[in-house]
Amino acid sequence: MRFILIITGLLISNLIMGQESNITESDLIGCWAHSREENKTNSEIMIYRSCDYKEFPFSRFRHRFELNENGKCTWLNLASNDSHSMIDGTWTYDSKKQIIEIFNTKGKSINKYNLIEYKERIIRISEY
């Protein structure tokens, strides 16, 4: 009996793990700001909150990006002289692999992220 329960549990977990993500491209549309105060020490997972989630503490630089419906995006760039400017680009989302990729206007990949978790106003991502 115990063996049957273990096998059944494994089969169900396999089915659940094998299902495609329900996170769609439209879920990701919007402005996302790095909430690094919430990151765990020595973790590769970065927490991003909706830009209007809260007033973030003062910071010299807080990375953010905005993903638009039309595949266009902008991201905050930190230049070597410590200036900040929004840069135009495009983005894609692979829902099967849960990968967000951001490109510059010439089509070169700038950032690629694994989407770990999505909730209404929060995403957890890691560098790909």
C-alpha positions, 0 to 999 in steps of 0.5 A: 500500500505504501509503495502505491501511495509513493508511486501515485505521489510521484506521478502526480508531481511529475504531471504538475511539474511538467505543465506549462506555466500559466504566466503570460506575456501580458502578466509581465506588462508594466514597470518593474523596479529592483527591490534589493532590500528584499533580496536574501543575502548571497541569493541569485534571486532578485526581487522586482516590484511594480514601480508603483508598489511603494516608495522605495528608500533613497538609492544612488541607482535602482535598476528598473525596466518597463515592458510594453504590450507591443514588444517594446521596452525601456530600462534604466542604464547606469553609465560609467560617469554615474549618469542614469538614462532610460534606454529603448529596446525590445523584449520577449517572453518564452512561457515554456522556459519562463525566460524574459529577454531584453534586446537593444534597438540593434537586436543584441541581447542585453539581459536574460532572466529566468522567471522564478515566480510571478505574483500580481505586483512582484516578480522573482528573477535570476540572471540566465 
